Amino acid sequence: MKIYLENSSVGNLCFSQSQSKAKIRALLDKKILFVKLISYWEKFNND
């Protein structure tokens, strides 16, 4: 990772960091939505 950081330009670094952050955020959003759906489904089935 360090070698990659040293070799890449600042512009590429900022772009790759923001891109990975966006991917992580999208994955978290999907996970949260999935958990909400499951909890709602369980509540719906229990009632």
N, CA, C, O and CB atoms as a CASP TS submission, in Angstrom:
PFRMAT TS
TARGET T0000
AUTHOR 0000-0000-0000
METHOD Language model
MODEL 1
PARENT N/A
ATOM      1  N   MET     1       0.829  -1.196   0.000  1.00  0.00           N
ATOM      2  CA  MET     1       0.000   0.000   0.000  1.00  0.00           C
ATOM      3  C   MET     1       0.871   1.257   0.000  1.00  0.00           C
ATOM      4  O   MET     1       0.600   2.199  -0.744  1.00  0.00           O
ATOM      5  CB  MET     1      -0.942   0.000   1.214  1.00  0.00           C
ATOM      6  N   LYS     2       1.912   1.273   0.830  1.00  0.00           N
ATOM      7  CA  LYS     2       2.788   2.448   0.891  1.00  0.00           C
ATOM      8  C   LYS     2       3.427   2.733  -0.458  1.00  0.00           C
ATOM      9  O   LYS     2       3.506   3.887  -0.881  1.00  0.00           O
ATOM     10  CB  LYS     2       3.874   2.249   1.946  1.00  0.00           C
ATOM     11  N   ILE     3       3.883   1.684  -1.133  1.00  0.00           N
ATOM     12  CA  ILE     3       4.522   1.846  -2.442  1.00  0.00           C
ATOM     13  C   ILE     3       3.539   2.487  -3.416  1.00  0.00           C
ATOM     14  O   ILE     3       3.902   3.385  -4.175  1.00  0.00           O
ATOM     15  CB  ILE     3       5.020   0.479  -2.989  1.00  0.00           C
ATOM     16  N   TYR     4       2.309   2.023  -3.389  1.00  0.00           N
ATOM     17  CA  TYR     4       1.277   2.573  -4.275  1.00  0.00           C
ATOM     18  C   TYR     4       1.048   4.043  -3.958  1.00  0.00           C
ATOM     19  O   TYR     4       0.933   4.861  -4.871  1.00  0.00           O
ATOM     20  CB  TYR     4      -0.047   1.783  -4.140  1.00  0.00           C
ATOM     21  N   LEU     5       0.981   4.387  -2.684  1.00  0.00           N
ATOM     22  CA  LEU     5       0.747   5.781  -2.290  1.00  0.00           C
ATOM     23  C   LEU     5       1.892   6.667  -2.764  1.00  0.00           C
ATOM     24  O   LEU     5       1.660   7.777  -3.243  1.00  0.00           O
ATOM     25  CB  LEU     5       0.585   5.896  -0.759  1.00  0.00           C
ATOM     26  N   GLU     6       3.131   6.183  -2.634  1.00  0.00           N
ATOM     27  CA  GLU     6       4.295   6.972  -3.021  1.00  0.00           C
ATOM     28  C   GLU     6       4.362   7.151  -4.532  1.00  0.00           C
ATOM     29  O   GLU     6       4.776   8.207  -5.010  1.00  0.00           O
ATOM     30  CB  GLU     6       5.576   6.314  -2.516  1.00  0.00           C
ATOM     31  N   ASN     7       3.963   6.145  -5.282  1.00  0.00           N
ATOM     32  CA  ASN     7       4.061   6.206  -6.734  1.00  0.00           C
ATOM     33  C   ASN     7       2.929   6.994  -7.373  1.00  0.00           C
ATOM     34  O   ASN     7       3.116   7.576  -8.442  1.00  0.00           O
ATOM     35  CB  ASN     7       4.084   4.820  -7.298  1.00  0.00           C
ATOM     36  N   SER     8       1.770   7.026  -6.751  1.00  0.00           N
ATOM     37  CA  SER     8       0.619   7.687  -7.361  1.00  0.00           C
ATOM     38  C   SER     8       0.664   9.184  -7.106  1.00  0.00           C
ATOM     39  O   SER     8       1.235   9.644  -6.118  1.00  0.00           O
ATOM     40  CB  SER     8      -0.691   7.099  -6.825  1.00  0.00           C
ATOM     41  N   SER     9       0.051   9.935  -8.013  1.00  0.00           N
ATOM     42  CA  SER     9      -0.031  11.381  -7.827  1.00  0.00           C
ATOM     43  C   SER     9      -1.125  11.704  -6.823  1.00  0.00           C
ATOM     44  O   SER     9      -1.966  10.857  -6.520  1.00  0.00           O
ATOM     45  CB  SER     9      -0.297  12.099  -9.172  1.00  0.00           C
ATOM     46  N   VAL    10      -1.117  12.920  -6.310  1.00  0.00           N
ATOM     47  CA  VAL    10      -2.101  13.322  -5.305  1.00  0.00           C
ATOM     48  C   VAL    10      -3.507  13.268  -5.887  1.00  0.00           C
ATOM     49  O   VAL    10      -4.444  12.865  -5.198  1.00  0.00           O
ATOM     50  CB  VAL    10      -1.795  14.736  -4.781  1.00  0.00           C
ATOM     51  N   GLY    11      -3.665  13.665  -7.134  1.00  0.00           N
ATOM     52  CA  GLY    11      -4.976  13.641  -7.784  1.00  0.00           C
ATOM     53  C   GLY    11      -5.543  12.234  -7.838  1.00  0.00           C
ATOM     54  O   GLY    11      -6.707  12.018  -7.499  1.00  0.00           O
ATOM     55  N   ASN    12      -4.727  11.273  -8.264  1.00  0.00           N
ATOM     56  CA  ASN    12      -5.170   9.880  -8.326  1.00  0.00           C
ATOM     57  C   ASN    12      -5.497   9.356  -6.939  1.00  0.00           C
ATOM     58  O   ASN    12      -6.462   8.612  -6.761  1.00  0.00           O
ATOM     59  CB  ASN    12      -4.100   9.002  -8.983  1.00  0.00           C
ATOM     60  N   LEU    13      -4.699   9.740  -5.962  1.00  0.00           N
ATOM     61  CA  LEU    13      -4.900   9.287  -4.591  1.00  0.00           C
ATOM     62  C   LEU    13      -6.241   9.785  -4.069  1.00  0.00           C
ATOM     63  O   LEU    13      -7.020   9.014  -3.508  1.00  0.00           O
ATOM     64  CB  LEU    13      -3.754   9.770  -3.681  1.00  0.00           C
ATOM     65  N   CYS    14      -6.509  11.078  -4.256  1.00  0.00           N
ATOM     66  CA  CYS    14      -7.777  11.644  -3.793  1.00  0.00           C
ATOM     67  C   CYS    14      -8.947  10.968  -4.493  1.00  0.00           C
ATOM     68  O   CYS    14      -9.961  10.661  -3.866  1.00  0.00           O
ATOM     69  CB  CYS    14      -7.815  13.164  -4.036  1.00  0.00           C
ATOM     70  N   PHE    15      -8.805  10.738  -5.792  1.00  0.00           N
ATOM     71  CA  PHE    15      -9.886  10.112  -6.555  1.00  0.00           C
ATOM     72  C   PHE    15     -10.141   8.693  -6.067  1.00  0.00           C
ATOM     73  O   PHE    15     -11.290   8.304  -5.858  1.00  0.00           O
ATOM     74  CB  PHE    15      -9.553  10.102  -8.054  1.00  0.00           C
ATOM     75  N   SER    16      -9.070   7.915  -5.884  1.00  0.00           N
ATOM     76  CA  SER    16      -9.238   6.521  -5.458  1.00  0.00           C
ATOM     77  C   SER    16      -9.804   6.457  -4.043  1.00  0.00           C
ATOM     78  O   SER    16     -10.614   5.581  -3.740  1.00  0.00           O
ATOM     79  CB  SER    16      -7.895   5.767  -5.528  1.00  0.00           C
ATOM     80  N   GLN    17      -9.385   7.379  -3.175  1.00  0.00           N
ATOM     81  CA  GLN    17      -9.911   7.391  -1.806  1.00  0.00           C
ATOM     82  C   GLN    17     -11.396   7.707  -1.800  1.00  0.00           C
ATOM     83  O   GLN    17     -12.171   7.035  -1.120  1.00  0.00           O
ATOM     84  CB  GLN    17      -9.156   8.409  -0.944  1.00  0.00           C
ATOM     85  N   SER    18     -11.800   8.730  -2.556  1.00  0.00           N
ATOM     86  CA  SER    18     -13.219   9.100  -2.580  1.00  0.00           C
ATOM     87  C   SER    18     -14.040   7.994  -3.226  1.00  0.00           C
ATOM     88  O   SER    18     -15.179   7.748  -2.828  1.00  0.00           O
ATOM     89  CB  SER    18     -13.426  10.431  -3.336  1.00  0.00           C
ATOM     90  N   GLN    19     -13.462   7.326  -4.225  1.00  0.00           N
ATOM     91  CA  GLN    19     -14.163   6.232  -4.902  1.00  0.00           C
ATOM     92  C   GLN    19     -14.388   5.070  -3.937  1.00  0.00           C
ATOM     93  O   GLN    19     -15.484   4.511  -3.885  1.00  0.00           O
ATOM     94  CB  GLN    19     -13.365   5.757  -6.138  1.00  0.00           C
ATOM     95  N   SER    20     -13.358   4.704  -3.175  1.00  0.00           N
ATOM     96  CA  SER    20     -13.495   3.594  -2.227  1.00  0.00           C
ATOM     97  C   SER    20     -14.443   3.970  -1.094  1.00  0.00           C
ATOM     98  O   SER    20     -15.197   3.125  -0.611  1.00  0.00           O
ATOM     99  CB  SER    20     -12.118   3.193  -1.659  1.00  0.00           C
ATOM    100  N   LYS    21     -14.411   5.234  -0.664  1.00  0.00           N
ATOM    101  CA  LYS    21     -15.341   5.681   0.375  1.00  0.00           C
ATOM    102  C   LYS    21     -16.772   5.570  -0.123  1.00  0.00           C
ATOM    103  O   LYS    21     -17.664   5.156   0.617  1.00  0.00           O
ATOM    104  CB  LYS    21     -15.033   7.131   0.802  1.00  0.00           C
ATOM    105  N   ALA    22     -16.988   5.941  -1.376  1.00  0.00           N
ATOM    106  CA  ALA    22     -18.332   5.859  -1.958  1.00  0.00           C
ATOM    107  C   ALA    22     -18.786   4.406  -2.026  1.00  0.00           C
ATOM    108  O   ALA    22     -19.945   4.103  -1.743  1.00  0.00           O
ATOM    109  CB  ALA    22     -18.361   6.498  -3.370  1.00  0.00           C
ATOM    110  N   LYS    23     -17.879   3.506  -2.397  1.00  0.00           N
ATOM    111  CA  LYS    23     -18.216   2.079  -2.463  1.00  0.00           C
ATOM    112  C   LYS    23     -18.581   1.554  -1.084  1.00  0.00           C
ATOM    113  O   LYS    23     -19.573   0.843  -0.926  1.00  0.00           O
ATOM    114  CB  LYS    23     -17.042   1.268  -3.045  1.00  0.00           C
ATOM    115  N   ILE    24     -17.777   1.906  -0.086  1.00  0.00           N
ATOM    116  CA  ILE    24     -18.036   1.452   1.288  1.00  0.00           C
ATOM    117  C   ILE    24     -19.374   1.983   1.771  1.00  0.00           C
ATOM    118  O   ILE    24     -20.149   1.258   2.395  1.00  0.00           O
ATOM    119  CB  ILE    24     -16.906   1.907   2.241  1.00  0.00           C
ATOM    120  N   ARG    25     -19.646   3.271   1.477  1.00  0.00           N
ATOM    121  CA  ARG    25     -20.905   3.875   1.908  1.00  0.00           C
ATOM    122  C   ARG    25     -22.081   3.182   1.245  1.00  0.00           C
ATOM    123  O   ARG    25     -23.109   2.952   1.884  1.00  0.00           O
ATOM    124  CB  ARG    25     -20.924   5.375   1.588  1.00  0.00           C
ATOM    125  N   ALA    26     -21.938   2.845  -0.040  1.00  0.00           N
ATOM    126  CA  ALA    26     -23.009   2.157  -0.766  1.00  0.00           C
ATOM    127  C   ALA    26     -23.255   0.774  -0.164  1.00  0.00           C
ATOM    128  O   ALA    26     -24.402   0.354  -0.010  1.00  0.00           O
ATOM    129  CB  ALA    26     -22.658   2.035  -2.270  1.00  0.00           C
ATOM    130  N   LEU    27     -22.178   0.070   0.174  1.00  0.00           N
ATOM    131  CA  LEU    27     -22.313  -1.251   0.792  1.00  0.00           C
ATOM    132  C   LEU    27     -22.997  -1.147   2.145  1.00  0.00           C
ATOM    133  O   LEU    27     -23.864  -1.957   2.471  1.00  0.00           O
ATOM    134  CB  LEU    27     -20.940  -1.918   0.946  1.00  0.00           C
ATOM    135  N   LEU    28     -22.608  -0.146   2.937  1.00  0.00           N
ATOM    136  CA  LEU    28     -23.229   0.048   4.251  1.00  0.00           C
ATOM    137  C   LEU    28     -24.708   0.366   4.106  1.00  0.00           C
ATOM    138  O   LEU    28     -25.537  -0.141   4.861  1.00  0.00           O
ATOM    139  CB  LEU    28     -22.523   1.172   5.023  1.00  0.00           C
ATOM    140  N   ASP    29     -25.040   1.216   3.123  1.00  0.00           N
ATOM    141  CA  ASP    29     -26.446   1.564   2.894  1.00  0.00           C
ATOM    142  C   ASP    29     -27.251   0.323   2.543  1.00  0.00           C
ATOM    143  O   ASP    29     -28.361   0.136   3.040  1.00  0.00           O
ATOM    144  CB  ASP    29     -26.573   2.614   1.773  1.00  0.00           C
ATOM    145  N   LYS    30     -26.690  -0.529   1.683  1.00  0.00           N
ATOM    146  CA  LYS    30     -27.374  -1.773   1.308  1.00  0.00           C
ATOM    147  C   LYS    30     -27.568  -2.666   2.530  1.00  0.00           C
ATOM    148  O   LYS    30     -28.634  -3.252   2.719  1.00  0.00           O
ATOM    149  CB  LYS    30     -26.577  -2.527   0.219  1.00  0.00           C
ATOM    150  N   LYS    31     -26.531  -2.764   3.354  1.00  0.00           N
ATOM    151  CA  LYS    31     -26.589  -3.611   4.545  1.00  0.00           C
ATOM    152  C   LYS    31     -27.650  -3.101   5.507  1.00  0.00           C
ATOM    153  O   LYS    31     -28.438  -3.882   6.040  1.00  0.00           O
ATOM    154  CB  LYS    31     -25.220  -3.665   5.242  1.00  0.00           C
ATOM    155  N   ILE    32     -27.671  -1.782   5.733  1.00  0.00           N
ATOM    156  CA  ILE    32     -28.657  -1.177   6.639  1.00  0.00           C
ATOM    157  C   ILE    32     -30.064  -1.424   6.117  1.00  0.00           C
ATOM    158  O   ILE    32     -30.961  -1.788   6.877  1.00  0.00           O
ATOM    159  CB  ILE    32     -28.403   0.342   6.800  1.00  0.00           C
ATOM    160  N   LEU    33     -30.254  -1.224   4.819  1.00  0.00           N
ATOM    161  CA  LEU    33     -31.564  -1.443   4.206  1.00  0.00           C
ATOM    162  C   LEU    33     -31.987  -2.898   4.369  1.00  0.00           C
ATOM    163  O   LEU    33     -33.144  -3.183   4.679  1.00  0.00           O
ATOM    164  CB  LEU    33     -31.539  -1.057   2.712  1.00  0.00           C
ATOM    165  N   PHE    34     -31.045  -3.819   4.160  1.00  0.00           N
ATOM    166  CA  PHE    34     -31.312  -5.247   4.282  1.00  0.00           C
ATOM    167  C   PHE    34     -31.732  -5.599   5.705  1.00  0.00           C
ATOM    168  O   PHE    34     -32.689  -6.345   5.910  1.00  0.00           O
ATOM    169  CB  PHE    34     -30.077  -6.060   3.877  1.00  0.00           C
ATOM    170  N   VAL    35     -31.008  -5.054   6.694  1.00  0.00           N
ATOM    171  CA  VAL    35     -31.325  -5.307   8.106  1.00  0.00           C
ATOM    172  C   VAL    35     -32.700  -4.750   8.451  1.00  0.00           C
ATOM    173  O   VAL    35     -33.475  -5.390   9.162  1.00  0.00           O
ATOM    174  CB  VAL    35     -30.254  -4.684   9.026  1.00  0.00           C
ATOM    175  N   LYS    36     -33.000  -3.549   7.943  1.00  0.00           N
ATOM    176  CA  LYS    36     -34.315  -2.950   8.193  1.00  0.00           C
ATOM    177  C   LYS    36     -35.419  -3.818   7.609  1.00  0.00           C
ATOM    178  O   LYS    36     -36.450  -4.030   8.247  1.00  0.00           O
ATOM    179  CB  LYS    36     -34.387  -1.532   7.601  1.00  0.00           C
ATOM    180  N   LEU    37     -35.205  -4.323   6.392  1.00  0.00           N
ATOM    181  CA  LEU    37     -36.200  -5.185   5.751  1.00  0.00           C
ATOM    182  C   LEU    37     -36.432  -6.448   6.573  1.00  0.00           C
ATOM    183  O   LEU    37     -37.575  -6.857   6.774  1.00  0.00           O
ATOM    184  CB  LEU    37     -35.756  -5.554   4.327  1.00  0.00           C
ATOM    185  N   ILE    38     -35.355  -7.065   7.048  1.00  0.00           N
ATOM    186  CA  ILE    38     -35.466  -8.297   7.835  1.00  0.00           C
ATOM    187  C   ILE    38     -36.209  -8.039   9.138  1.00  0.00           C
ATOM    188  O   ILE    38     -37.101  -8.804   9.506  1.00  0.00           O
ATOM    189  CB  ILE    38     -34.073  -8.878   8.128  1.00  0.00           C
ATOM    190  N   SER    39     -35.846  -6.959   9.844  1.00  0.00           N
ATOM    191  CA  SER    39     -36.500  -6.664  11.121  1.00  0.00           C
ATOM    192  C   SER    39     -37.979  -6.344  10.900  1.00  0.00           C
ATOM    193  O   SER    39     -38.827  -6.738  11.701  1.00  0.00           O
ATOM    194  CB  SER    39     -35.796  -5.485  11.832  1.00  0.00           C
ATOM    195  N   TYR    40     -38.286  -5.635   9.819  1.00  0.00           N
ATOM    196  CA  TYR    40     -39.680  -5.322   9.503  1.00  0.00           C
ATOM    197  C   TYR    40     -40.452  -6.598   9.181  1.00  0.00           C
ATOM    198  O   TYR    40     -41.594  -6.769   9.607  1.00  0.00           O
ATOM    199  CB  TYR    40     -39.760  -4.337   8.320  1.00  0.00           C
ATOM    200  N   TRP    41     -39.816  -7.487   8.426  1.00  0.00           N
ATOM    201  CA  TRP    41     -40.445  -8.753   8.031  1.00  0.00           C
ATOM    202  C   TRP    41     -40.730  -9.615   9.257  1.00  0.00           C
ATOM    203  O   TRP    41     -41.797 -10.220   9.361  1.00  0.00           O
ATOM    204  CB  TRP    41     -39.547  -9.520   7.038  1.00  0.00           C
ATOM    205  N   GLU    42     -39.756  -9.672  10.203  1.00  0.00           N
ATOM    206  CA  GLU    42     -39.942 -10.451  11.435  1.00  0.00           C
ATOM    207  C   GLU    42     -41.071  -9.863  12.271  1.00  0.00           C
ATOM    208  O   GLU    42     -41.891 -10.606  12.810  1.00  0.00           O
ATOM    209  CB  GLU    42     -38.634 -10.491  12.258  1.00  0.00           C
ATOM    210  N   LYS    43     -41.125  -8.541  12.387  1.00  0.00           N
ATOM    211  CA  LYS    43     -42.176  -7.883  13.153  1.00  0.00           C
ATOM    212  C   LYS    43     -43.532  -8.149  12.501  1.00  0.00           C
ATOM    213  O   LYS    43     -44.523  -8.385  13.192  1.00  0.00           O
ATOM    214  CB  LYS    43     -41.909  -6.361  13.258  1.00  0.00           C
ATOM    215  N   PHE    44     -43.569  -8.109  11.188  1.00  0.00           N
ATOM    216  CA  PHE    44     -44.802  -8.345  10.437  1.00  0.00           C
ATOM    217  C   PHE    44     -45.288  -9.778  10.641  1.00  0.00           C
ATOM    218  O   PHE    44     -46.488 -10.016  10.782  1.00  0.00           O
ATOM    219  CB  PHE    44     -44.585  -8.062   8.938  1.00  0.00           C
ATOM    220  N   ASN    45     -44.354 -10.732  10.656  1.00  0.00           N
ATOM    221  CA  ASN    45     -44.709 -12.141  10.832  1.00  0.00           C
ATOM    222  C   ASN    45     -45.105 -12.465  12.267  1.00  0.00           C
ATOM    223  O   ASN    45     -45.949 -13.332  12.494  1.00  0.00           O
ATOM    224  CB  ASN    45     -43.553 -13.022  10.414  1.00  0.00           C
ATOM    225  N   ASN    46     -44.510 -11.783  13.233  1.00  0.00           N
ATOM    226  CA  ASN    46     -44.806 -12.052  14.644  1.00  0.00           C
ATOM    227  C   ASN    46     -46.181 -11.533  15.048  1.00  0.00           C
ATOM    228  O   ASN    46     -46.819 -12.097  15.937  1.00  0.00           O
ATOM    229  CB  ASN    46     -43.741 -11.424  15.531  1.00  0.00           C
ATOM    230  N   ASP    47     -46.640 -10.469  14.406  1.00  0.00           N
ATOM    231  CA  ASP    47     -47.936  -9.877  14.782  1.00  0.00           C
ATOM    232  C   ASP    47     -49.116 -10.614  14.211  1.00  0.00           C
ATOM    233  O   ASP    47     -50.260 -10.225  14.447  1.00  0.00           O
ATOM    234  CB  ASP    47     -47.999  -8.453  14.341  1.00  0.00           C
TER
END
